[in-house]
Each structure stands twice: as structure tokens, then as C-alpha cells.
Amino acid sequence: SCDFYFEKQRFILYIYFLGGRGEHSSVIITLPECSAFSDIPEEALVKVFTYLTLIPRQPGVKFIIILDRRLDTWASIKTALARIAASFPGNLHLVLVLRPTSFFHRTVTDIGFRFSQDDFMLKMPVVMLSSVTDLLRYIDENQLTSEFGGTLDYCHSDWIVLRTAIESFAVTVKDIAQMLQGFGTEVAETELPDEGKAIEHLLEIHTEKYRKLKDAIRSVSKEGRHLLANLETTGKVDDSQWDVKLDWETVQRLLAQLRDMESAFDGFFEKHHLKLHQHLQLLRYEQSFQEMDLCLEHLMGQEKELSLNVNTLAQAEVALKKLDCLESNSQEVMSRAQIIILHGHQLSAGHHYALALIMQRCNELRHRCDSLSAALKTKHSFLMQTHQLLLCLGQAQTWCDDGAYMLANQLVDKSQSKEGAQVALREIEKFLEVAPSMLSSSLEVLSMEYEAVITMFEKHAAVQQMIQNRQACLRKLADKHVRPVQLVTPRPDNTPRSKSPLFSPKHKECELNFSCIQIEVIHDYQESRSCVSYSLDGDDSPDLLKRHVMRELIETERIYVDELLSVLLGYRAEMDNPVLSGLLPPILRSKRDLLFGNMPEIYNFHSRVFLQDLEGCLEAPETVGACFLERKENFQMYEWYCQNKPRSEALWRQFSDCAFFHECQTKLEHKLGLDSYLLKPVQRLTKYQLLLKELLKYSPDCEGTSELQGALTAMLDLLKSVNDSMHQISITGYEGDICALGRVLMQGSFSVWISHKRGPTRMKELARFKPMQRHFFLYEKALLLCKRREEHGEGNNKTPSYSFKHCLKMTAVGITENVKGDVKKFEVWYSGREEVYVVQVRCLRTVGGDIWFSLQQLQMKGDPTLSRFVTAAIRAPVGCTVRHVDPQASQLIEVYFCKHKSRNVLF
């Protein structure tokens, strides 16, 4: 109705919308006597009629038109009827015509209508009325205005003003919505600048626009509330004034939309303002960090330039003065660094979006300050001891020279007499009394006092001895012949597997295949190719071999931490370096979390927690199992890293030729590209289980063996969990929140027959002799059935997908142990056997068998006897029963089945 606003304002003066109701609740429209009605253009008349028919907003509403032509002619009536028939778009119930009152025109009208009645009646029902009294037979007087003998209070000019106000309010609300949409689009398309002043200017501009829009919204809301108040004072909003009620509802609806838009706009701008403010904070913090980093680097350079090679007391005093000046400057700089670190923690506590980067900067500053402080403290201690030693040596040298001079000056002939000898003796005793304290101490005391001075020589000797011992050990290992191990190739699975794109031929430790989404752990027959095997011919004791493995674990952990730090500092942090901004594509800067995943979180865990834990186990390798178990939950962060790895690889392939990466690799002097280092967490995760197996091999029946076995099981379970969760990301078609189903326990492919208790699909399903192939995903709260689709992609990038088919809640799932005595088949039934799925596994020791046992465990959760039995059954090798693995569990389960009058076919 807003498209012809001005045209409607001009011509609606000639048509009244009374708001009254006729029979069958028909809406009354009046065309009063107007000589200009015939001058209204046809298009304008159609628009006016269309507008009036849209006001009731009720489906199937009917209309009654009162055509008042009491002072007009038949020609005018005929023209008006023809135009109404051609232009009125609504459901026309009646057209009541008040014919002319003059005798001549009435007679002409009667004759003309008699001859034209058939033409009009085919198009619309027309009733000719002689007087107003006849009109009351069709419409009650309380639905007619006074000019038609009724009592309805109606003012056409007031009605036009009201409709104009309502439409104007609706147009204004629409304009406000478009303004808000335009502002949102402008904000979304605005790139955040990298300068603080530009951010402040942008923040001011957006805040000013926000205030103007808020003022406009308040003004429109005030206008709507005023209009609503006028409608409420017009009359009681009830069925007698239905048009007023509809107008009131319209204004109410527009006000509600305006409130919703204002609320959404406030929330949007609050987030945008917070983002800009945090971005400004980050730029300022990064600037402070860079300045502080340069200061600390300069101080570190000065500290390294300060020589400890002093040979005289004067040189030592000069070096101490320089060191004191450097320490004074360092204290001031490190105090400012502590303020920056504190500010970083405050930003992190405020849930800053760049939390990982800020904490990384804090850790870097703290590390630099600690390194500088430790270096200065070491040098100060060394110089102080050197100064003290040189001072004592000078005093001792002077005393010795004075003693020699004294002895040389004593005359031998004068000492021959008693008195002369006594005088010389007293002179010597007096000289001995002023001897330096250093010369009065024993050699052991001097060694303890100046231990730091001679520590360097002792450390050198110790390190030299360690090197010689290591050389002898390595020569011994190199000279001995390793027993050959014949490799046994396992029987390949029926499912074809593609090569992993992540591992080059030199990485033989494990295979994390993102194409087939499977982690394959190399077992004992392959371990000799993946890590150093210490099981050699000779007399090496198990304790010595355990220490070798433990040293390798710690040394490789240190290398791993250093490599992660080099990637985070040399690549990730350099993305914020203004010097390299020209080499970095803008889209890559916004996707660095996708490229690096949660590597900062992994680095923080290993550098600050796990490495220290491993170093504490160096002298007691048997305690490393408890260390792994204690940090078991922390290793779950690798699951997210591995899930993100395919997306990270796709992004790397897209930008691998970027000049930024080549520049960073050149600075780091890395021989391999970034993609090789992004693979390090995956390789490290699989390395742990190999080293734990080595420790277990050399720890038979020792203290801590059970913890080592538990740690190995935990790491293998983690690899399996990562593998299962990576299959999960390829599920398509599931509309719910898949995270709400809990953790993935198992997954695998099966042959499935489906039957229903009742319904039209029963015969169709029973007629299916060939089973369907379904891929099961067993969660903690549900069982998903999917169909595996063909792998898509090219070369090593092929990945499978799984189309979602069914979801079975575990609260309504039941299982039957076997189907007609076939131990390879079991039933999964749902909702009291409304749906029954007959599942066949290839072997009870495959993934299918494990899923069967996991289903049993979920069903029997809380019963220790059944849980122990199922656990033993899962661990039983092929061809073995539970009696071979856990005889006590076998006996307990027999008693249990006798008590409950049931049996287990797998028993």
C-alpha cells in the first residue's frame, strides 16, 4: 500500500471505508455522491480498491458497496457499476444502489437497469434501492452513518489522518530496518586497520553512527507509542470497532518489531564495539611488547659483551661497576616488563579474543626476564668471588713479599745472642699476627669458599668423562650385532586404504591417515624400525636399558618443545610483524588459528608441565607411567588438533608457495617446510606408545609396571579415540547437535538387516535378502547408523563421507546376544522391538566385536560382575575364552547366570 501513497491520498476522498458490518460480517464501503468519481483514472481506482480490501486482513472476508446516486443519473450509475465490476479485486457480496430521487431519472434508471440487469448480475450482485429505508433491510442502522439513517459515528477526514499516520509509521519502521541493515553491512565489510589511531578514528565514527541510529529508533518508538495512545482513546477496542482493533494490533506489531530490532542492534554493536576495543588493546599491547622485547634484547647483548676475563683487581672493579650499572638498568626495564605481563593477564581475564597470543607474549617476556636476571646474577656472583679472590691474593702476595723482606733484613750475627734472637722472634710473631685470614684457612675451607670459581673446571672434567663413557657405550653398541627380526606382513583388511599424505617414507613410527581417517599403530614387529632398540646381546642390565629409554624420552621431548616454540615464534607470531605484512595474504592472517590449530595450548602443556614431570622421572623410570596417567586428560587436546589437521593441510596447500613462509623458513634456517613441523604433534603422539612399550619390555614384575601398562593403554586408547573422532567429522545429514551425543566410543562397518514390528515397510524389509552395509558410530548417549559414500578427491586427498540414516537413543536400545545361535550376529532393537536391526560382524575380535561389547557395557553399566566379564572378553585373544584371561571372572559370571536364570553364548 506504500507504493501509491500520494496517489491514494488524492482519490480516497471519494470513497469511504465506514468500518461497519453487513450480513455475514461483510465490510461496508461507501461511494458517496461525487461528480468527480468518473474522473478517477482506472489504475488509481484499482489501487484504491486494493488498498481498502487489504485493511481487514482476514481470509475470505466479503464486501458490500453502497453506491449513493440519489442526486445523479442512470448514465452515472451505469458507468460506476461498470467500473466497480472491472476494478474491485475483493469478494463482492452485494452492491446496494440508492437510485435517483427525481421522478424522471428514477424512471430512466428503472428502465435502463431492467435492460442491463443481466449484464451486471453476471459480474456482481446488484440491488436497486428506492430509499434509505430499503437500505435498512440489508444493513443494521448501527452499522450506517447518519446520512443513511444510521447511528454509526464516522468522520472520513479523521479516518484518512489515522490511516496516513499508521502508514507513515510503517514506512518509517521499514526505513529504520534498512538503515540498520546498511550499517551492519558496512561494519561487516570494513577491514580492521593495523594502526592504533586508525582504530580509534573508526571506533569514533561507528559510535557516532550508532548514537544517531539510536536517536532515530527512540524518535520512531515515541511516534508509535503516541499513535497507539490515540487509538486507545478513540474508543474501546472490541468487536464493535473491529477496524480500530486491527489498527491497534498493527501498531503494536510494528512497535514489537522495532523493539526487537533495537535489542538486536544493541547486541550487535556491543559485540562490534568490544571487538574494536580489544583489537585496539591488542595493537597497543603488541607495540609495548615489541618495544620491551627490543630493550631486553639490547640488555642481553650488553650482558653477553661484559667479559669475565679479569686478571687484575682493577679490572675486576671496573667489571663490577659496569655490571652494577647494567643491573640497575635491567631492574628498571624488567619492572616495566612485569607491568606489561600484568596487563596481559588482565586482558586474558577479560576474555580477550587473542588470549593465546597474549599469553604467549607474557611467557616470552617472563622467559627473557628470567634468563637475563639469572645471567646477571651468575656473572655478579662470579665477579664478586673473583674480586674477593684477587684481593686476598694481592694481600697474600704483599704479606709474603713483606715476610721475605723482613727475613732478609734480619741480621744473622745479631740473632746469635739471646736478646737478639728474642727480638727477631717477637718481630716474626708480630708479622704472623697480621697474616691474611685466607692463608690461615685449610685447603678444604678454601675449596668450599671458592667452589664457584673451580666449578667450571670440575664441570668440564665431568662432562668430558660423560662423553667418554657415552662413546664407549656407543662403540659397544655399534660393535655388537643386532639379531635380525623377520617382518610379518599382516593380512590386509577388505576395505581399500589409500596412502597417508602426511608421512613421507622417512616417518615410519606410525601412520595417521586423514584420507581413510585412521590411525594405525605399528606393533612389536615394526618397532625396531621406528626407535632405537635396546634389546641387544650383551650384559646390559634392565635398569641400564630403562635409563637409556628414559633419556631418549626426555631428550626427544626437549627437542619437540623447542620445535613447537620455533614454529610459534618463527611463523605464527611473525604474522603480526608489520615488516612482513606485505608478504602475507590478508585472508591467511585471519585463518592462522585454522592453520596452526591449538598448537599454542599443546606447547604450553609440554613446556610448562609435562617436560618437568618427565625430567623428574629421570632417576626413577618406573614412575613415568604414573606421570602419563596423571596428565591423561591433558592429552585430549590432541584430539582437536588432529580433527583440524585436514583443514590445516588444505589451507597449507593453497598458500604453500606464499613468500611469507619462504622468508620465515629462511630466517629459522629450517631445511623442511612448515607442513613438516605442523606434523610434529601427530608424530609425537604416536611416539609415546613405542617408548612406553620399550620401558615395559625392560620392567618385568617391577614396581610401577601396572602404571606403565595403564599409561600404554591410555595412549593407545587416545590414538583410537582420535581415529574415531576424525571419522565423525565426515558425517553429513545429521541435523542435531552431534556434540550432545557425548564422546565417540567405537565406530565400524557392518552388514545389517532391518525389520519393523508393524508398518508398510515390513514386507519390503523382509524381502531384502542381501544385507545393507552400514557404518555404526557408538556414542555415550546414542547409536548412529550411516551409509559410507565413495571417497572423493584426487590422489592422496581422497576422503570418505557418511550419510546419516538412523539415530537410536541408548535409553531405548536393547540388545540380543545372538541370532539363531550365530555368534557373529546380534540384534539391536529399539523402543520395545518396534525396530530391530540384525547386525553381523566379520570376527568377534574386529571393531564390530568391540562395538558389541561396548553396547553390552553400556547396557550393564553399574554391575561390577558383568563389567569385569565384558572387559576380560574384550581383551581375550582370538581363539581364547574368558577362562584363559580371567578365571575368577569366569566363575563369577557362572554364578551370576545361574542366579538370574540366563546364559551368555560368548561365555
C-alpha positions, 0 to 999 in steps of 0.5 A: 500500500506504500507504493501509491501513497500520494496517489491514494491520498488524492482519490480516497476522498471519494470513497469511504471505508465506514468500518461497519458490518453487513450480513455475514460480517461483510465490510461496508464501503461507501461511494458517496455522491461525487461528480468527480468519481468518473474522473478517477483514472482506472489504475488509481481506482484499482489501487484504491480498491486494493488498498481498502480490501487489504485493511481487514486482513482476514481470509475470505472476508466479503464486501458490500458497496453502497453506491449513493446516486440519489442526486445523479443519473442512470448514465452515472450509475451505469458507468460506476457499476461498470467500473466497480465490476472491472476494478474491485479485486475483493469478494463482492457480496452485494452492491446496494444502489440508492437510485435517483430521487427525481421522478424522471431519472428514477424512471430512466434508471428503472428502465435502463437497469431492467435492460442491463440487469443481466449484464451486471448480475453476471459480474456482481450482485446488484440491488436497486434501492428506492430509499434509505429505508430499503437500505435498512433491510440489508444493513443494521442502522448501527452499522450506517452513518447518519446520512443513511439513517444510521447511528454509526459515528464516522468522520472520513477526514479523521479516518484518512489522518489515522490511516496516513499516520499508521502508514507513515509509521510503517514506512518509517519502521521499514526505513529504520530496518534498512538503515540498520541493515546498511550499517551492519553491512558496512561494519561487516565489510570494513577491514580492521586497520593495523594502526592504533589511531586508525582504530580509534578514528573508526571506533569514533565514527561507528559510535557516532553512527550508532548514537544517531541510529539510536536517536532515530529508533527512540524518535520512531518508538515515541511516534508509535507509542503516541499513535497507539495512545490515540487509538486507545482513546478513540474508543474501546477496542472490541468487536464493535470497532473491529477496524480500530482493533486491527489498527491497534494490533498493527501498531503494536506489531510494528512497535514489537518489531522495532523493539526487537530490532533495537535489542538486536542492534544493541547486541550487535554493536556491543559485540562490534564495539568490544571487538574494536576495543580489544583489537585496539588493546591488542595493537597497543599491547603488541607495540609495548611488547615489541618495544620491551622485547627490543630493550631486553634484547639490547640488555642481553647483548650488553650482558653477553659483551661484559667479559669475565676475563679479569686478571687484575683487581682493577679490572675486576672493579671496573667489571663490577661497576659496569655490571652494577650499572647494567643491573640497575638498568635491567631492574628498571626495564624488567619492572616495566616488563612485569607491568606489561605481563600484568596487563596481559593477564588482565586482558586474558581475564577479560576474555580477550579474543587473542588470549593465546597470543597474549599469553604467549607474549607474557611467557616470552617476556617472563622467559627473557626476564628470567634468563637475563636476571639469572645471567646477571646474577651468575656473572655478579656472583662470579665477579664478586668471588673473583674480586674477593679472590684477587684481593686476598691474593694481592694481600697474600702476595704483599704479606709474603713479599713483606715476610721475605723482606723482613727475613732478609733484613734480619741480621744473622750475627745479631740473632746469635745472642739471646736478646737478639734472637728474642727480638727477631722472634717477637718481630716474626710473631708480630708479622704472623699476627697480621697474616691474611685470614685466607692463608690461615684457612685449610685447603678444604675451607678454601675449596668450599669458599671458592667452589664457584670459581673451580666449578667450571673446571670440575664441570668440564672434567665431568662432562668430558668423562660423560662423553667418554663413557657415552662413546664407549657405550656407543662403540659397544653398541655399534660393535655388537650385532643386532639379531635380525627380526623377520617382518610379518606382513599382516593380512590386509583388511577388505576395505581399500586404504589409500596412502597417508599424505602426511608421512613421507617414507622417512616417518615410519613410527606410525601412520595417521591417515586423514584420507581413510581417517585412521590411525594405525599403530605399528606393533612389536614387529615394526618397532625396531624400525621406528626407535632405537632398540635396546634389546641387544646381546650383551650384559646390559642390565634392565635398569641400564636399558630403562635409563637409556629409554628414559633419556631418549624420552626426555631428550626427544621431548626437549627437542619437540618443545623447542620445535613447537616454540620455533614454529610459534615464534618463527611463523605464527607470531611473525604474522603480526610483524608489520615488516612482513605484512606485505608478504602475507595474504590478508585472508591467511592472517585471519585463518592462522588459528585454522592453520596452526590449530591449538598448537599454542595450548599443546606447547604450553602443556609440554613446556610448562608441565609435562617436560618437568614431570618427565625430567623428574622421572629421570632417576626413577623410570618406573614412575613415568607411567604414573606421570602419563596417567596423571596428565591423561586428560591433558592429552585430549587436546590432541584430539582437536588438533588432529580433527583440524589437521585436514583443514590445516593441510588444505589451507597449507596447500593453497598458500604453500608457495606464499613468500611469507613462509619462504622468508620465515623458513629462511630466517629459522634456517629450517631445511623442511617446510612448515607442513613438516613441523605442523606434523610434529604433534601427530608424530609425537603422539604416536611416539609415546606408545613405542617408548612406553612399550620399550620401558615395559619390555625392560620392567618385568614384575617391577614396581610401577609396571601396572602404571606403565601398562595403564599409561600404554593403554591410555595412549593407545586408547587416545590414538583410537579415540582420535581415529574415531573422532576424525571419522565423525567429522565426515558425517553429513545429514545429521541435523542435531547437535552431534556434540550432545551425543557425548564422546565417540566410543567405537565406530565400524562397518557392518552388514545389517538387516532391518525389520519393523514390528508393524508398518508398510515397510515390513514386507519390503524389509523382509524381502531384502535378502542381501544385507545393507552395509552400514557404518555404526558410530557408538556414542555415550548417549546414542547409536548412529547408523550411516551409509559410507559414500565413495571417497572423493578427491584426487590422489592422496586427498581422497576422503570418505563421507557418511550419510546419516540414516538412523539415530537410536537413543541408548535409553531405548536400545536393547540388545540380543546376544545372538541370532539363531545361535550365530555368534557373529550376529546380534540384534539391536532393537529399539523402543520395545522391538518396534525396530530391530536391526540384525547386525553381523560382524566379520570376527568377534575380535574386529571393531564390530566385536568391540562395538558389541561389547561396548553396547553390552557395557553400556547396557550393564553399566553399574554391575561390577560382575558383568563389567569385569566379564565384558572387559576380560572378553574384550581383551581375550585373544582370538581363539581364547575364552574368558577362562584363559584371561580371567578365571575368577571372572569366569566363575563369577559370571557362572554364578551370576547366570545361574542366579538370574536364570540366563546364559551368555553364548560368548561365555 
